[in-house]
Structure formats: C-alpha cells, structure tokens
Amino acid sequence: MHFDELVGSTFQPTAPDGPARVRLELRPEHHGTHGFVHGGVLCTLAHQSAGAAVYARCAGQEAVMMGMQINFVKSAWTGALESRSEVVRHGSRTSLVETRIYGDDGELRATASSTFLILAKALADPTTR
C-alpha cells in the first residue's frame, strides 16, 4: 500500500497550467489528541497537491520538494478538506508552488508555499537498492 492510499487522499485530474486538487474525507484517525485534524494531515495534503501541480509541468522529468512553509488558519474537525495548488514559477531547476487548503464549508484552513528541485534525471528505483 502506498502512503497516499493509507491517508485516503483522492487526486483530481490536473491540467499542465491549472491548479492541482487533492481531496480528503476526514476519518477519526486524522485527528490529534485535542480532537481536531492533526497538522501533519494538512501538511500531507499540501505536499500532495503541490507535487501534483509540479509534476503536471514536468514532461519526462521528476521533482522533489526542497522545502515547505505552512500556515494554519483555522482548525478542521469533520467533513472533508480540499488542497488546491498552483505553480507560481516553473523554471529549469526549481518550481515554486502556492497552496490553499479549504474545508468542505469553503473556509480557508491553511496556506502553504513550497519549492521543488527539478531533477535532470529520474530517481533510482528504490526496489533495486
């Protein structure tokens, strides 16, 4: 099982110049000890949609996240979350992505900015190590 399946994320189709969208129906295991959704879940959603946005621009290339700054705006408790990411700049070596995460009530839950390194060649297959 891959991590995305474990989390339960649903990826929406992404056009090369459009936003990438990832949706998550919240489950009890997504919540932290205080009862609201754990911040790591929002970080995961931001990472997933930002990666999808960059990969839509990477014809035949790969990318890895170098860094992400996330700001939590409002707690999430129930329902679903949707992460929407857009590439702000896509160069030959790096890509900058802005992300917004919303609750199914339309309220903003978090914002994130991330930077990706565009790789000149594909990563090695981890199953061959």
C-alpha positions as a printed Julia matrix, in Angstrom:
129×3 Matrix{Float64}:
   0.0    0.0     0.0
   1.3    3.47   -0.91
   1.2    6.38    1.53
  -1.49   8.23   -0.47
  -3.79   5.21   -0.14
  -3.06   4.96    3.57
  -4.02   8.61    4.09
  -7.1    8.24    1.89
  -6.44  11.14   -0.47
  -8.24  11.45   -3.79
  -6.34  13.18   -6.6
  -8.34  15.13   -9.17
  -7.08  15.3   -12.79
  -4.55  18.13  -13.24
  -4.04  20.18  -16.41
  -0.46  21.43  -17.03
  -1.46  25.07  -16.46
  -4.26  24.58  -13.94
  -4.5   24.01  -10.22
  -3.92  20.56   -8.75
  -6.63  19.4    -6.34
  -6.47  16.71   -3.69
  -9.47  15.85   -1.52
  -9.6   14.01    1.78
 -12.71  12.75    3.57
 -11.78  13.06    7.24
 -11.69   9.95    9.4
 -11.16   9.59   13.16
  -7.51   8.6    12.67
  -6.8   12.01   11.04
  -7.44  13.75   14.37
  -4.86  14.63   17.02
  -5.1   14.4    20.79
  -7.05  17.69   21.03
  -9.83  16.44   18.77
  -9.22  18.49   15.65
  -7.4   17.36   12.49
  -3.66  16.89   13.06
  -1.43  19.49   11.39
   0.52  16.7     9.72
  -2.6   15.82    7.73
  -2.76  19.35    6.33
   0.99  19.23    5.57
   0.46  15.96    3.72
  -2.4   17.4     1.65
  -0.31  20.47    0.77
   2.62  18.25   -0.22
   0.41  16.01   -2.35
  -1.34  18.76   -4.32
   1.85  20.83   -4.72
   3.65  17.77   -6.07
   0.79  17.04   -8.47
   0.9   20.64   -9.74
   4.65  20.47  -10.39
   4.51  17.01  -11.98
   1.87  18.27  -14.42
   4.62  20.6   -15.74
   7.46  18.06  -15.67
   7.26  16.32  -19.01
   9.7   13.41  -18.71
  11.33  14.84  -15.58
  10.93  14.33  -11.85
  10.86  16.74   -8.94
  11.46  16.57   -5.2
  10.26  19.01   -2.57
  13.09  21.05   -1.05
  11.03  22.97    1.46
   7.56  23.99    2.54
   6.25  26.79    4.76
   2.72  26.18    6.04
   0.44  28.49    8.0
  -2.54  27.04    9.85
  -5.51  29.4     9.67
  -8.45  27.54   11.2
  -8.94  24.11   12.78
 -10.77  21.36   10.93
 -12.98  18.91   12.81
 -15.28  16.99   10.45
 -16.23  16.66    6.81
 -13.6   16.93    4.12
 -10.58  19.02    3.15
  -9.5   20.06   -0.33
  -5.98  21.22   -1.12
  -5.54  23.39   -4.24
  -2.06  24.13   -5.55
  -0.85  26.34   -8.39
   2.64  26.68   -9.81
   3.75  30.29   -9.46
   7.03  29.81  -11.32
   8.37  26.76  -13.09
  11.99  27.01  -14.2
  14.54  24.56  -15.48
  15.89  23.83  -11.97
  13.22  24.85   -9.46
   9.49  25.29   -9.18
   7.58  27.49   -6.7
   4.05  26.44   -5.69
   1.33  28.19   -3.65
  -1.31  26.07   -1.9
  -4.61  26.77   -0.16
  -6.49  24.16    1.87
 -10.24  24.57    2.37
 -12.85  22.78    4.43
 -15.97  21.48    2.71
 -17.7   24.57    4.15
 -15.48  26.72    1.87
 -13.49  28.16    4.8
  -9.73  28.51    4.47
  -7.86  26.14    6.8
  -4.21  26.6     5.77
  -1.87  28.19    3.24
   1.49  26.86    2.11
   4.37  27.81   -0.13
   6.73  25.14   -1.39
   9.84  24.84   -3.52
  10.71  21.85   -5.68
  14.0   20.85   -7.25
  13.57  19.74  -10.87
  15.78  16.71  -11.44
  17.85  16.28  -14.59
  17.33  12.51  -14.47
  14.91  10.12  -12.83
  15.47   8.92   -9.29
  16.71   5.37   -8.87
  14.04   2.74   -8.35
  14.07   2.09   -4.57
  13.2   -1.57   -5.11
  16.58  -2.13   -6.81
  18.67  -0.95   -3.83
